[in-house]
Amino acid sequence: MNFPKDPVMLLSVVNTALRDYYKSFDALVEDNEVDGDDIIARLASIDYHYDSSQNRFK
């Protein structure tokens, strides 16, 4: 999966993937071999944080 650099676009791509394909953020990171900490930091820069109970960034 190609992850955009823009945090707003990244939010859309990640939340869509979590909703449609992955049961957790860790599964998305592992399957795509990406740096989860980098994604978390980029989304935190626009004040979005992962909610594991809802499996999405909000």
Buried (B, 14 or more C-beta within 10 A) or exposed (E): EEBEEEBEEBBEBBBEBBEEEBEEBEBBBEEBEBEBEEBBEBBEEEEBEBEEEEBBBE
